[in-house]
């Protein structure tokens, strides 16, 4: 079997810098572990808008569909023009078109990095990725937000049994591989009785089918408080799109920094590595960008590919990148300024490669 073909997409702001850093680490891992990785590129964001009239083209979507895996740089979608003028959110488009229904977001404290959490913890948020309140992916046609008149705006929240069932399956499958074997479903069914009710019904079915895994349920507002109080109580958190987006950012910041937050968007046939943070245009081009989140995300992508291909070398390389990333982060001299260090993006990248 030939090595995986990875599509690298720069994005906006610091995207080109951290995608380049991630490519260097992946290339080094490919050489060390004999992975045979092949790299292709595509353009999105403002560059694509200028040259193609849209922030993501059909050609790029097809390139992503045909690749074995995707590494997506952050995008400045809040600054794009309206979708009618080509300002699509490339991340949302790819999640929807490739059916990347599970957004896997780990957050863990590191003993050598300061963190605001009162306890050390290691948890993963499993977030449904294709529906909910997100206007760019919850409808087959048209947006999920409408304005009947200038003084009224309505948002449509779509929750389906199919989506709830498969995200619950992803969470229980993941929990079965972890020592704590614990799934927590986060919801607001005391208010959103029908939609979150469907979500909980599907989670409970999976809990009944997996008696060896501890299962509990927590209201989303309480969960925000509990994470701050003692995040070590939790292992795998499964929830709907918006709750997962918010709680995973909270968990990442409690672990030390959103700049450390890796993320994988996975479906049945496709997966995309994507940093959890934004495009940080204020530091773009200055060599200050922290590449840790995207490098960690790329390691998750290799692990996903290793499981899919039953290829132990890919899984070994993924683990090695994670260990090398920790080695680079353990020394203040090889951390970027956002983590209290003095290293440039390139210096931190080279430290990770050296640790491989």
C-alpha positions in Angstrom: 0.0 0.0 0.0 1.4 3.4 -0.9 1.9 6.1 1.7 -1.0 8.5 2.5 -1.6 11.5 0.4 -2.2 14.6 2.6 -3.8 17.8 1.3 -2.3 20.8 3.1 -4.4 24.0 3.0 -2.8 27.2 4.4 -5.8 29.3 5.3 -5.5 32.9 6.5 -3.5 34.9 9.1 -0.9 32.6 10.7 -2.2 29.7 8.7 0.6 29.5 6.2 3.2 29.6 9.0 1.8 26.9 11.1 0.9 24.7 8.1 4.5 25.0 6.9 5.7 24.1 10.4 3.4 21.1 10.5 4.5 19.9 7.1 8.1 20.0 8.3 7.3 17.8 11.3 5.2 15.4 9.2 8.0 15.1 6.6 10.5 14.4 9.4 8.2 11.7 10.9 7.7 10.2 7.4 11.4 9.9 6.9 12.0 8.4 10.3 9.2 5.9 10.3 9.1 5.1 6.6 5.5 6.4 6.1 5.9 7.5 2.5 3.8 10.6 3.0 3.0 12.6 -0.1 1.9 16.3 0.2 -0.4 18.2 -2.1 -1.6 21.8 -1.6 -4.8 23.9 -2.2 -5.8 27.5 -1.7 -8.6 28.8 0.4 -9.6 32.0 2.2 -8.8 35.5 1.1 -6.2 34.2 -1.5 -8.9 32.0 -3.1 -11.4 34.8 -3.0 -9.1 37.1 -4.9 -8.2 34.5 -7.6 -11.3 32.3 -7.8 -14.2 34.5 -6.5 -14.9 32.3 -3.5 -13.1 31.4 -0.3 -13.3 27.7 -1.2 -13.8 26.3 -4.7 -15.3 23.0 -5.9 -11.8 22.0 -7.1 -10.5 22.3 -3.6 -13.4 20.3 -2.2 -12.8 17.6 -4.7 -9.1 17.6 -3.9 -10.0 17.2 -0.2 -12.4 14.3 -1.0 -9.7 12.5 -3.0 -6.9 12.9 -0.4 -6.3 10.4 2.3 -6.2 13.2 4.9 -6.4 16.9 5.2 -4.5 19.5 7.2 -6.4 22.7 7.3 -5.0 26.0 8.5 -7.1 28.5 10.4 -9.3 30.9 8.5 -10.6 34.5 9.1 -14.2 33.7 8.2 -15.6 36.4 10.4 -14.0 38.9 8.1 -15.2 37.4 4.8 -17.9 39.0 2.7 -21.4 37.4 2.7 -21.7 33.9 1.3 -23.6 35.4 -1.6 -20.4 37.2 -2.5 -18.1 34.2 -2.2 -17.4 34.4 1.5 -18.0 30.8 2.6 -16.5 29.3 5.7 -14.1 26.7 4.3 -14.1 24.7 7.6 -17.9 24.5 7.7 -18.1 23.6 4.0 -15.6 20.8 4.3 -17.2 19.4 7.5 -20.5 19.3 5.7 -19.5 18.2 2.3 -17.2 15.4 3.6 -19.6 14.5 6.4 -17.0 15.0 9.1 -19.5 14.4 11.8 -17.2 13.9 14.8 -15.0 16.8 16.1 -12.5 15.2 18.6 -10.9 17.7 20.9 -8.5 16.5 23.6 -7.4 18.7 26.5 -4.8 17.7 29.0 -2.6 19.5 31.5 1.2 19.1 31.3 3.2 19.1 34.5 5.9 21.4 33.0 3.4 24.0 31.8 1.4 26.4 34.0 -2.3 26.1 33.8 -5.3 27.8 35.5 -7.0 24.5 36.4 -6.9 23.6 40.1 -6.3 19.9 39.2 -4.5 18.1 36.5 -6.7 16.4 33.9 -6.9 14.5 30.7 -10.2 14.6 28.9 -11.6 14.6 25.3 -14.7 16.4 24.0 -16.5 14.5 21.3 -18.6 17.2 19.5 -21.3 16.6 16.9 -20.1 18.5 13.9 -22.8 18.7 11.2 -26.0 20.2 12.6 -27.3 22.0 15.7 -27.5 25.8 15.7 -24.7 26.3 13.2 -26.3 28.1 10.3 -23.7 27.1 7.7 -24.3 23.3 8.0 -27.7 22.6 9.6 -29.7 23.0 6.3 -29.7 21.2 3.0 -30.3 24.5 1.2 -30.3 28.0 2.5 -28.9 29.2 5.8 -30.1 28.2 9.3 -30.8 31.8 10.2 -33.6 33.9 8.8 -35.0 37.5 9.4 -38.7 37.7 8.8 -38.4 41.5 9.4 -35.6 43.9 10.2 -36.3 43.6 13.9 -36.5 39.8 14.2 -33.9 37.1 13.7 -34.6 33.4 14.0 -32.0 30.6 14.3 -33.0 27.0 13.5 -31.5 24.2 15.5 -31.6 20.8 13.8 -31.1 17.7 15.8 -31.5 14.3 14.2 -31.4 10.8 15.7 -28.9 9.7 13.1 -26.4 12.4 14.0 -27.0 11.8 17.7 -26.6 8.1 17.4 -23.3 8.2 15.5 -21.7 10.8 17.8 -22.7 8.8 20.8 -21.1 5.7 19.1 -17.9 7.7 18.5 -17.8 8.7 22.2 -18.3 5.2 23.5 -15.8 3.7 21.1 -13.3 6.2 22.3 -14.0 5.7 25.9 -13.5 2.0 25.5 -9.8 2.7 24.6 -9.1 4.9 27.7 -8.4 3.8 31.3 -11.3 5.7 32.9 -13.9 4.2 30.5 -16.3 7.1 31.3 -18.7 9.0 29.1 -20.6 12.2 30.1 -23.4 13.4 28.0 -23.8 17.2 28.2 -27.2 18.7 27.4 -29.9 21.3 28.3 -32.9 19.0 28.2 -34.6 20.8 31.1 -35.2 23.6 28.6 -34.7 22.1 25.1 -36.8 19.1 26.0 -37.5 17.8 22.4 -34.1 18.4 20.7 -31.8 17.6 23.6 -34.3 14.9 24.5 -33.5 13.1 21.3 -29.8 13.5 21.9 -30.1 11.9 25.4 -32.3 9.1 24.2 -29.6 8.0 21.7 -26.8 8.4 24.3 -28.8 6.2 26.8 -29.2 3.5 24.2 -25.4 3.4 23.8 -24.9 3.4 27.5 -27.3 0.4 27.9 -25.3 -1.4 25.1 -22.0 -0.7 26.8 -22.4 -1.6 30.5 -18.7 -1.7 31.1 -18.5 2.1 30.5 -19.6 4.4 33.2 -22.2 6.9 31.9 -23.6 10.1 33.4 -25.4 13.2 32.2 -24.7 16.9 33.1 -26.5 20.1 32.2 -24.3 22.3 30.0 -24.3 25.3 32.4 -23.3 23.1 35.3 -20.6 21.5 33.2 -18.9 24.8 32.6 -18.8 25.3 36.4 -17.6 21.7 37.1 -14.8 21.9 34.6 -13.5 25.0 36.4 -13.9 23.3 39.8 -12.4 19.9 39.0 -12.0 18.8 35.3 -10.3 15.6 36.5 -13.7 14.2 37.2 -14.3 13.8 33.4 -12.9 11.6 30.7 -15.0 11.6 27.4 -17.6 14.4 27.1 -20.1 13.9 24.3 -22.4 16.7 23.3 -24.0 18.6 20.5 -22.4 21.1 18.2 -22.6 24.5 20.0 -22.1 23.1 23.5 -19.1 21.2 22.4 -17.5 24.1 20.7 -17.8 26.2 23.8 -16.8 23.6 26.4 -13.8 22.3 24.4 -12.4 25.9 24.3 -12.9 26.2 28.0 -11.2 22.8 28.6 -8.3 23.8 26.4 -7.7 27.1 28.2 -7.9 25.3 31.5 -5.2 22.9 30.3 -2.8 25.7 29.7 -3.7 27.5 26.5 -6.0 27.4 23.5 -2.8 27.4 21.5 -2.1 23.8 22.6 -5.6 22.6 21.5 -5.4 19.8 18.9 -8.5 18.9 17.0 -9.6 16.2 14.5 -12.7 16.4 12.3 -13.5 12.8 11.4 -16.1 10.9 9.4 -16.5 7.4 8.1 -14.3 8.0 5.0 -12.5 11.3 5.6 -10.6 13.1 8.4 -9.2 16.7 8.7 -6.7 18.0 11.1 -7.5 21.5 12.2 -6.1 23.7 15.0 -8.8 24.6 17.5 -7.7 28.3 17.6 -8.3 31.1 15.1 -6.1 32.8 12.5 -4.5 35.5 14.7 -3.9 38.0 11.9 -2.3 40.5 14.3 0.8 38.3 14.6 0.8 36.9 11.1 4.2 37.0 9.3 6.1 37.9 12.5 7.4 34.4 13.3 5.5 34.4 16.6 2.8 31.8 15.8 2.5 28.8 18.1 2.4 25.7 15.8 1.6 23.2 18.6 -2.1 22.9 18.1 -1.9 22.1 14.4 1.1 19.7 14.9 -0.9 17.9 17.5 -3.9 17.8 15.2 -1.7 16.3 12.4 -0.6 13.6 14.9 -4.2 12.8 15.5 -4.7 12.5 11.7 -1.9 10.0 11.4 -3.3 8.0 14.2 -6.7 7.9 12.5 -5.1 6.8 9.3 -3.1 4.2 11.1 -6.3 2.7 12.5 -8.1 2.9 9.2 -5.2 1.2 7.3 -4.2 -1.1 10.2 -0.7 0.4 9.8 1.3 0.4 13.1 3.9 2.7 11.7 1.4 5.5 11.3 0.2 5.0 14.9 3.8 4.9 16.2 4.7 8.1 14.3 1.6 9.8 15.7 2.6 8.9 19.3 6.2 10.0 18.6 5.1 13.4 17.3 3.1 13.8 20.5 6.1 13.0 22.6 8.3 15.3 20.6 5.8 18.1 20.9 5.9 17.7 24.7 9.7 17.7 24.6 9.7 21.0 22.7 7.1 22.5 25.1 9.0 21.4 28.2 11.8 23.9 27.7 10.9 27.6 27.9 13.7 28.3 25.4 11.8 26.4 22.7 8.3 27.7 23.5 6.7 30.6 21.6 6.0 33.9 23.4 2.3 33.0 24.0 3.5 30.2 26.3 6.0 32.4 28.1 8.9 31.5 25.9 11.2 33.3 23.5 11.3 30.9 20.5 10.1 31.8 17.0 7.8 29.5 15.1 10.7 28.0 13.2 12.8 27.5 16.4 9.9 25.7 18.1 9.4 23.5 15.0 13.0 22.6 14.9 13.0 21.6 18.5 10.1 19.2 17.9 11.8 17.7 14.9 15.0 17.3 16.9 13.1 15.5 19.6 11.8 13.0 17.0 
